[in-house]
Amino acid sequence: MAHLVTLATCSLNQWALDFTGNTARIIESIKRAKAAGATLRVGPELEICGYGCLDHFLEGDIFLHSWEALSQIIDDPACQDIVLDIGMPVRHKNVRYNCRVICHNRKIVLIRPKMWLANEGNYREMRYFTCWTRQGHIENYYLESIVGQITKQDTVPFGDGIISTRDTCFACETCEELFTPTPPHGPMGLDGVEIFTNSSGSHFELRKLKTRLDLIIEATKKSGGVYLYANQKGCDGDRLYYDGSSMIICNGKILACGSQFSLEDVEIVTATVDLEEVRSYRTAPSRGMQAQTASKFPRIDLKIRLSKKMEEHDYQKMGASEPFDLVYHAPEEEIALGGACWLWDYLRRSHAAGFFIPLSGGIDSCATSVIVFSMCRLVVSAMQEGNQQVIDDARRIAGKMDDRQWIPATPQELTKLIFSTCYMGSENSSSETRKRATELAQDIGSYHVNIDIDAVTTAIVNVFYAWSNWMPRFKSSGGSIAENLALQNIQARSRMVLAYLWAQLLPTFRGRKGGGSLLVLGSANVDEALRGYLTKYDCSSADINPIGGVSKTDLKAFIAWTSTHYDLPILKEFLEAIPTAELEPLITAQSDEVDMGITYAELSIFGRLRKQDKLGPWGSYCKLLSLWGKPESQGGKGWTARQIAEKTKFFFSKYAINRHKMTVLTPSLHMEGYSPEDNVGISIYSPGADRLTSMAAIRSKAFPLPRLRLAVCEDRSGCGEKGQSGGK
């Protein structure tokens, strides 16, 4: 006997504190869910106020406005006759909770607080909220009058309970709870819950989707059930991109899944499930015995049916959704699409006139530019498909508000209007990098400018000469290390000043209606930040950076992928070129990896050991003994213990003395799990204090080595003040 129920989950592009817009998108999602025949709709975590409100969660206003928004939603005629699972912050007995509010027909059925909060890496939920630690406990919540006058309720249930309908039983768990060792769905499933809802604010990271999906599949694969996963999508003003992928899974099989990257603000995912399949899946005697002794949860009766009655089924038109296997994006495609979506959200919300980047002819600024081109490809495709929100945003940004018929024919047409690139050459720049920059700009369609900065840098150096009567020289001309660094850094920092000048004036110079200014893009990758291989307040000091969370290895793979998929053959020349800052005279044949004293591949390994494996210098050294000590035929480097120790000490010394740069690093899209940026949860430490013990352990256990001085950088040559991230 079939019990078919149609369920809906959704991905919403919610903006932090945009209560009006967020409410409108929630109502639109409910309308679409009802149109698809769904009787239960689940939304993302904290969808009313937006997930990324940060310290605004400490303000009383956010609770007031959230209740006002909820009142508008549950009182809307279009939001009746469907069970709603809505996310918002709630203050109960002067304690702040991250909650799910279950509603039906202008009544609040249950307020369910989050029990386990995300509080590591990018997340700081315990700064704003308190865990609800009373499993299986429900108490009264005294309802705000603004809602009570609609629901006609004085109190509603608050706590950890499950909801019983006439035909099934469902319950909530929220985001982090799924990832804990003992997630709520385990005991709830043993207590008879058949449908689990999970509302999430899970961020995008390269190669992360499969990990997330495996956990969701595992949630119902062992003991059966239907799992509705709803995730935020888009950038709400922070360094994170939420990658949607809302899905419905039954008994460990995927029935429906939304897009991971798209420009749709509202995306509904529905599936029809036969509840009898869940019950048949749970027939194992061992499960039945465990269910008898499992924790019991308080049940709240909701006197409705989620499924249709037998006589209401049209079996010729309606059947259970068929499972399928999910196809994942390659990491290179994730960089292209994730970076593009993040940039578009940032651009349209900043009300800027577009982007600007110093395009140097190197692979890093090339990668940032190609991501902007990828964004334009997505935007033009959405416009041609009739996405009105994208059309309105694109016309406003491009200065085409008065042309109601304008739809770009190609991505290059849009790129020309909203993306400006500039080659900032000097006497140390090569003709090859200038040529590559010009050809790439032509291929992607950017508005390109060629300028020389020698007049600026010479004028600045002459100011010093007028005071000191001493002209600094490059090392190749007999100068000291301090002189060599100073002459390189003044070029890099001049480029930053010029970049902002051009970014502020170009829209007006080009005659854009309303003028405006451009957002300056950075192009320092995560490995360079980890090593400190960037000049403080150079072109790394941009407004935002789409590749600041990507490793050099992944960037090269991304460029190779886009050269084929985006038909940009010029990118092959970028791949073949040796990375160089071009800040010293050309006769020195400057190279990034030589300057850094470490390869990009080695930096990626150290980054993962430090952050993801949580290893310090001694732990990293021990790990690398087996990794790099193996012969090359077995995948190692064949290095001796001394070589490994020297490399480990070198990395951690450079990492330590360059930590000051991370405090001013340009906000970057988070893509790799080992970003050293202070703003994504890495606490700065004082170089020397806690790390000297680890360094001493390497010294004493491996062999006698010269004492390493971490806290002193006598001539600043070790401080990595080299390179111009925007000029690579």
Steps between C-alpha positions, in 0.01 A plus 500: 500500500673817376526816707635749249612834638654788305765689694689819420832644605664812363814707453456873554746779430434686823680821593608579853246735665295538179175416676281635219679316222546183705131491587403542136727213395362274774143569392594439136654164595181403684290589197717285275496212748120505513480521121705179486250329733723497808347480847825572690751773411844532665724809472866577579644577842416848636333582169292790633793718607775335295770271635792745490376769739803450728492732804163638395364181661583667831258785430141497617381646169574179313252304713231765462534518123512122470166468680357774279612312191361169629166669568486619142581153369251297703224756439547499123208325324747323272671338799203298627427125473867403507730420793785751520842444655655848527833608648546805725667611825284483813565643848353279773538595867765754396706232326563517126431186294538404135155355431265327263141619517242247380176663386173396343195707412584804712604286798846437643531128566850488651811713548796266481839650617828376357669255736856490365654820366769534234798665665818427307669614182274757337227469761454681832141413592575474872593867493136579418288206616471242776454126445174344613638213704176349632433208267137399489385796710227748405378805690279800435613799298300817560425628157562858387177692462575589138476130418247402766237730358521301177532148643265562795757323719650621828756222533651247260721193555875574512765229507600162361194315381350324199180569312242230431253542218214266412720297267865546600745663739769760428771683694779754454874504522704804403823508296784417744287242682527273196882504526523407870592148623147443634266702276138547607361306205634175652288481817214685331488239225486224761210685661301482178591819314470435127577844355802705609549864408842660504536874453856600431740787441779286356772682308668405177847350500681318224414128497268538800164410343571127491594500869176677586294268281660186648392611850145574388475165322634323808229666711232286340698211358534319832150525637290648220305821474448803281754782534425854383814714484464876441806721457565870461642607165704799385718757677330701775788746535760279665798300372288188462294378208211269589461246225138391527472138383182451702387141468250233593624151585303189589657189651847610392405579138485844339155589367557869421785752518522869421782682325829569672570819307236721343377859495145404599400671825228242569535133413248235604580129511210254529456125505213259554572227753315181589505480880441125482851466357639648822299258712607202290862611529477487880398137538834372637448331842813667644357842425173405667678390816700823515185705443343351816777638721569823310436847642140615482420848375195710583254501211296792380184412314428673172159390385568492127625256238816561300414227252190468289233246577485189287193615313668833418797344320522515123751223450528562129627854562662472841758252621801490727808685373774281355850505654805610302876542539630852550766629260756726668676802356876465455704726731598715201135554418424575864757781492348640181138485616541558873723801449265636233189476719679656798624791290154563351332515840771730632478728197124539488476565873786750510334721235839542334534548124712190447847363570858614441820298516868566429552231233870418491532212260554252784282208592346642820348819360414293192303256718307781669417650160378167364272459803348841418451379142335184640268728698407687182428169326259402778335842506446517123364145497254586780394819321438315175292245692282783635613524864349841577698558819828444317383715209414790733828471691712476185335802336552706814867402537577549130330840490226376267202583724325696225535227238221259590584274204870458566614139528869434422555274203831367635680491836765730351238770443421505872866465599590811301252706703570379853861374508812712453853362491826693510856397425723708728840459341840616614857485376512158667202363307548274202338528160365146545287586804367815332405298192328226702298753699386680185398180322309365799313830534405481132377141530280555806386844383616720790564873465879495504753773581879496461695739722856536630571573865867598477422871530319437829761274658786724385331803652459325833860380508615852409321635806714269711811599305429872552498442875786251529722574199521121465352309209397140587600229252377154408707207619603427142661846492683457829225606739425342838208268575318788666542721192393216270181439699416868530524555125281197432239593757458858381402362160248264655349764726485756218289254304250484786462880508465519123251211498264687731541822302407329174218304667340820630532701180454253214116481509476879480774518234314242290175693527304254711170650604525590868877452504570268792817312585642153453585237760871422492573129483802335659686195373720356773445125539472316829852355482659843464302625798611197702866575423454877530622547143324828435572863567283653769274768349584414142247368250422223747318778688195496276129505581441127456698204368331200332817285497633578848376162620634293208834321484741559215464136398123531465534834320720344234250217453221758479680698228563180302131409529372842392740522206301215344150546642491878451692494171786718625816356338710794627480342846748232395767770481425600859544139611835468326639827637720494812321689784688821568429829676708701246608747767874465447700579183437239229862383508433336840242259348285533813285197591232467767604158629866602516405817690282304740754223563222245481280358224126555472442124528694493828303799630172316437624204703611719790169686487298182540727363771476825697126564474315184405722247679561750784874435515770735620866497393588177683187315388550618140862389505403152622230471234734615224768249597280224358354714220815659358751252636376224270686441173368680192397163356253470790358850464737675742790740450781283634597774746712450808377588849717811493347623173148445632581673828654799321194535275262470796690760702518731199125486437394558860747783545366682191143424602563649845674823406242577231191454716459879521401498133202273563331766712461725194454234232233579242169319569520183292250237391553196720580195284783310667483362850843634598462874445726693742282813490433638849143581405408134454574387850878488526619669819822693458782384726823661615787347303748345732305421817309179440688381192851502645423180690409320179804636323720383785348152476598474134847623585559260786333192355628516144851645521685811618392798290581870526256683728216658303396856583128536441419832655782704347518604135814711493499632144133416420622278217328203656169673540387410151448863401522399138266455214199690381201275509309721262800500270537129451 
